[in-house]
């Protein structure tokens, strides 16, 4: 099969562009729905009309973000058919199921009750409206569940078998796919990070009002709700991040090595707190791994395997193999993969001729090596090494931001309770700009997850190059730039509409 590298590159670039833009809008929706629901609950419990006004203000900003997020998400799903048709054919039986459930159940519920939530203030009872608001929050997060189940399966494929007659992976156990440890850990970590971003959003906007010395009561109460919610979900995000790292260590050791710039495996492996990678370093030379670094002793062994003494393989061992730790070399996997590819071809030829003995022999050879089928399409062993610099810096940026957010929420809560927040203008400015760090952390997390698993579209099963459509690069290139212009225009529109509404303030919401 001939693969045009330019089609692969442009298809990857287009999907990355769509995903990164889409993820600007989604996490804010995931978290803001719950913050709005909490505020409306306070209104219903207290009967205080002031809380109704507050809820409606944040709900208005939520509506703007929700609409634009839907637009980018729809385009991303269409790209599976246009640019990734081979992927859709090979794993569509599995990957399509959670996406179909997301559209039929979660998105339908979310969209239906969103209309009641936004337009039903004076048309339904308080309690009915509150239920609608909570159902929107639950529905939006259920949408994320099914999408992240699909993505988690890509990172750790389970519950399926390869059918040599159709050359497709077919689902054999839906519950294995749904309860895939990688999937539910990814779901919990991703949605909790969205809650953190939404908390930062509310705090940032409220800090703007305090800096302008307007809407003081509104800003302080909004900050109290957001900081309390943000601190709780930040601590939960920390625990899910630990679980996520353990799943990576167990199922994607190359990603873990790239996340930490670990080229040579070791027991009692330290974790890098701060570091600058040596750009000349590769797994097959003797260059130093870092130009500068500060380590936490035994941290990586503890993070990945919950043991100070655990051995963590490095990129060198994962590529070249390590018999002492039962790690097979990539060259060996490629050899077995090529035998699987050859056996699959022989099986199809024998089937076409009606030669049952040859079919049986070819199928037996294929089954013996099918685990390594994806490796049969790699050109060289070094292909399994992702971009280490991008993965390393993205991961450490995400982690550093996460610890800053925890500290920020604690300090803000302390000062709010002491009624001293308004006097700390430096902190208000830091809180205002921390929203940008929130978005940087969101994008860095996705870059870590997706760049770190390259070259695989499906981990160890399907290389990205084999997943693309059989098209020329020109239409992909053209649509890449069209989408870039469109998404940028949508982002500018959202920022302008939101800043205008924020400038007006809650009194006119």
N, C-alpha and C positions, 0 to 999 in steps of 0.2 A: 504494500500500500504506500503510495507516494504522499508525503506530507509537505505542504508548502510552509516553510518556517515563518514567512511573513503573515500568513493567515493565522497561525497560532499566536504570534506576537500581538497582532492587532485585535484578535478576538479576546485575548487575555486583557489587553489594555482597555478595551471597551467595557468588558464586564467589571473590571476593577473600578473604572470611572463611575459606572452606574451604581455599583455597590457602595462605594465611598460616599457618593452624593446621597444615596438613599439613607445611609446610616447617619447623616447629619440630622434627618428629620425623625426617624423612628424612635431612638431612645428617649427623646423629649416627650413624644406621645405616650410611650410606655409608662413613664414616671408621672407626668403631669396629670394623667387621668386619675391616678390614685390620690395625688395631692388635692385635686379638685373634689374628689369624692369625700375625702376626709373633711375638707372645709364645709362642704354641703351637709355632711353629717352633723357637724357642730351647729350649723344653722337650724337644722330640723330639731335637734335636741334642745337648743336654747330659745328658738323662736326669734333670735336677734336679727333684724333686717340688715344690719351692718354686715353680717357674715354672708348673707345672700348677695349683697353687692360685691363683696370680695370674691365669692365663688364665681360670679358671672364675669368678672374682669379676667380671671385666670382662664376661665372656660373660653372666652373669646380668643385669647392667644393660642389656646389648644386647638381651636377650630382651624385657625390659619395654618398651623403646622401640620395638622392631620391631612388636610386637603392636598398639600404639596407632597407629603410623604407617599400618599396613595399613587400619585402620578408617576413618581420614579420607580416605585415597586412594580407596577404593572409592566413597565418597559423591561425591567430586569427579567421577569418571568418569560417574556416573549423571546429574549435572547437565547434561552435554552433551545428553542426550535430553530432560530435563524443561524446562530453561530456555533451551537454545540449539539447538532443533530445526532452525531455518532454517540455522544454521551447519553442523550435522551433515549436512543434506541437500546443501548447496552444496559442501562440501569433504570430506564423509565418505569418498569414494573414496580420498582421499589421506591425510587425517588419521587415518582408522581403521586403515590398514595398520600403521604402527609401533606403535600401541596394541595391536592384536591380537597382533603378534609379541611384544610385551612380556609380555602375559598368558600366551601359549602357551609361549614359550621361557624368557625370563628369570625371570619370577616363579615359574613351575613349578619351575625348577631351584633357585632360591633357597629356596623353601619346603620342597622335598623334602630337600635337604641340611641345612637348618636343624634339622630333626628329628633327623638323625643327629648333627649337631654338638652339639646340646644334651642329647640323651638317650643318646648312644652311647658315652660315655666308657669304660664297662666291658664293652661289647658288641661293639666292633670293635677292630682293632689300632690302635696309635699312628699309624701312617702312614695308614691308612684314615681315621681320625678327622681327621688333619691335612689330608688332601685334601678332606674334606667341609667343613672350616672355610674353606679357600681357595676352594672352589666357592661357598660362601655369599657370600663377599666379592665374587667375580667376578659372581655372579648378581645381587646387589643393584645393582651398578654397571651391569650390562647393562640392568636395568630402567630405570635413570636414562637410559641411552643412548637407548633407543627413545622415551621420553617427551620427552626434550630434542630429539630429531630432529623430533618432531611440533611442539614449540614453536618450534624454529628455523625450520621451514618457515613458520609463521605470521608470523615476523618478516621472512623473505625467501623468498617463494614461488617455487619452481623446479620443473622436471620435470613440468609439467601443461599442459593446455589447457582452455579453456572450451567446453563443448558447448552451442550455442544451442538444440538440440532438447530437451535435458533441463534446461537452466539450471543445470548443475552443472560444477564443475571436476573433471576426470578426470586421473588419473596417466598419463603417457606414458613416463616414465623413472624407475624406482625408484631407480637408482643416483645420479641427480642429487639426489633427495630425501635419500638416505642420506648422500651426501658433500657436501651443501650446506655451504659454508664457514661460514656462520652457525651451522649445527647442531653441527658437530663442535667449533668454538671454544666455543660455549655449553656443550657437554657437558664439555669439559676444564676450563673455568673453574668450572663449577658443582660438579663432583665434587671438584676440588681444594680448593674452599672448604669442602666438607663434611669433607674430611680435616683441614683446619685446625681446624674446630669440634670434631671428635672429639679432636684433640690437646689443645685447650684444656680439654675435659671431663676427660680423664685427669689433666692437670696440676692443674686446679682441685680435684678430689676428693683427689688426692694431697697438695696443699698444705694442705687441711683436716686431714689426718692429721698432717702435720708441725707445723702450728700447735697441734694437740692433743697433740703429742709422743707419738704412738702409731703403730704399724705403720711404723716408720722405714725399715727395709730395703725393705719393699713399696713405700712411697711414693717413695723415691729411685730405685729401679730403674724403676718405672712412669713417673716423670718423665723419666728418661733416654731411655726408648724413645719416649715421646710428644713430647718436645722435639726429638729428632733427626728423627723423622718429620715433625713440624710445621714445622721449619725448611726441610726439603727441599721439602715441598709448598707452603709459603708462597712460596718463591722461584719455584716453578713457577706458582703462582697469579698471581704478578706478571706473568709473561710471557704467560700466557693472557689476563689482563686487558688487556694491551696489544693482543693480537690481536683481542680482542672489541671494543675501542674502534675499531680500524681497520675492522672489519666494519660497525659502527654508522655510522662516517663515510661509508663507501661506499654503504650500502644504506638507512640511516635518518638522513639528515642533520638532520632536525628533532629527533630524539631527542638527537643530539649537541649541537645548539644549546641545547636545554633543560637538558641535563646541566651545561653550563657557563654558563648564563644569557647566552648570546651573542645579542644582538638585532641587531647590525650586523656583517655579515661583514667579514673582513679577512685580508690576507696576514700571515704571521708572527704569527699569533694566539696570545696568551698563554693559559696555563691558570691557572685560579683555584686557588690553594693554600688560601686562607681568604677567605670573603666573606659579606656579608649583602646579599641582594637588596633592591632597592627595590620594595615591593609596588604602587606606582603605575605602574610601567613596563609598557608594552605595545609591540608592534611599530609601532603607528601614532601614537605620541606622542614627544616629545623629552625625556622624563624621563631622568635618569641610570639606568644599569642597576643600580648597586650603591650602597648606603649606605656600605659599607666593603669593601675587598678588597685582598688581597696576591697579585700575579701571579708566575708563572714565565714569563719572556719566551720567546716562540716555542713554548711547551710544547704548545699545542693543535694547532698545525700539525704538529708532530713526532709527537704521539700519534695523530692521525687519518690522516695521510698520509705519515709517516716522512720529512718534508722541512721544514726550518725556514722555507722561503719559501712553502709551500703556502697557497692561499686556502681559508678555511673560511667557508661561507655562514652568515649569521645568520638568525634567525627572520624578520626583515623581508624579506630577499631571497627566502627560501623561500616566503613568502606572496605577496608582490607581484611576484616575478620579478626577474631580473637578466640582461639581454641580454648584457652584457659577459662574463658567466661561463656563458652558455648555460643559465640557470635559468628554466624556464617558470612563469608565475604560476598560483596555485591557481584563480583565476577562469577562466583559459583551460582548465585541466584539467577544471573543472566543466562548462564549455560542451561540451567534447568528450564528457564522461561522460554528459551529458543526451542528446546525440545518439546515443550508444551504447544508452542505455536505450530511447529512442524507436525506434531501428532494430530492437532486439530484440523490442519489442512489435509492430512492423509485420511482422517476419518471422513471428511466431507467427500473426498474423491472416491473412497471405497463405497460410501453410501450411494453416490451417484451411479456407480457401476453395479450396485447390488451385491457386493462382495462382503458377506457377513463375517467371515473369518478375519479379513483385513480390518473391518470395522471394529471388531472386538479387540484386536491387538492394538490398534491405534487408540481406541478409547482407554484401554488399560494404561498405555503409556502416558496419555493426556492426564488421566486422573492422578497418576503418580507425581506429576509435575505441575498440576493446575494451580497450586498455591502460588507459583512463581510466574504465572502467565504474563502479568504486567511487566516484569523485568525483561521479558523476551523482546520488548519493543524499545528498550533503552539502547543508546549507541555506545556509551562508555560508562564506566563505574562512577566517575565523578558527577554524572548527571543527577545522582540521588542527593547531592549536597545543595541545600537551598542557599539563597543569598544570606550569608551569615551576618554581614554588617547590618543589613536592613532589619533582619529578625532580631538581632541583639539590641540595637538601639530602640526599636519600636517597643520591645518588651520592657526594657528598663525605663523608658519614658512613661509607659502605662503604670508601672509599679510606683515610680516616684510621685506621679500625680495622685495616685490612690492614697498614699500616706499623707500627702499635703491636704487632701480633702478631709480626712479624718481629723487632723489637727485643726483645720478651719472650722469645722462644725462644732468641735468641743469649745474652742475659744469664743465663737459667736454665741453659743448657748450660755456660757458662763457670763458673758458681758450683758446679754439680754436680760438674764435673771437678776443681775445687779443694776440694771437700768443705766448702763454706762456705754452702750454700743454707739450711741450718737456722737459721743466725744472722741471716739477712736476713728478719726477720718482716714488714717493710714490703712486700718483694717477694712473699712468700707470700700476703699479703692482696691485693696487686694481681693476682696470678695467680688467686686464688680468684674475684675479681669480674670478671676478664677473660672468664670464660665468658658472663656477661651481654652483654658487648660482642660476643662471638662471635655470639650469637643476633640481636642488633641488626644486625650487619653482614649476616647472612644475609637477614633480612627487607628490609633497605634495598636489597640487590642485586636482589631480585625486584621491589620497588616501582619501582626505576629501569628495569628491563627492561620491565615491563608498563604502568606509567603513562606512561613516555616514548614508547610507540608509539600512544597514543590519538590519534585516535578509531577506530583500525583494529583489527578482530578479525583480519583478514588484511591485512598491510601494503599499502596503496594499492589493495586489491581489494575488501574487504568491511568497511564501517563496522560498529561494534558494534551500532548501532541496527537494522541490517538482519539481525543474526544471532540475535536472540532468538526465543522461541517465541510463537505467537499465543495468549497466555493473559492473564488478568487479573493485577493486581499482588497481590491478596490472598493467594493460596496461596504466592507467593514470599516475601512479607513474613512470613507465619506460619512458614514453614520456615526463614527466616533466623534468627529468634529461637530456634526449636527447636534449630537447629544450633549457634548461639552458646552456648546452655546446655549442650548435649551435649559440644561440644568443650572448653569450659571445665572441665566435670566430668572429662573424660578427662585433661586436662592436670594438674588438681589431683591426680587419682588417680596419675598417673605420678610427679609430684614427691613425693608422700607415700610411695609404694612405694620409689622410689629412695633417698630420704633415710633411710628405715628400714633398707634394706639397707646403705647407706653407714655408718650409725651402728653396725650390727652388725659390719661390717668383713670383711676377707677370711678371717679365721680360721674363720668359720662359713659361708663361701660354699658 
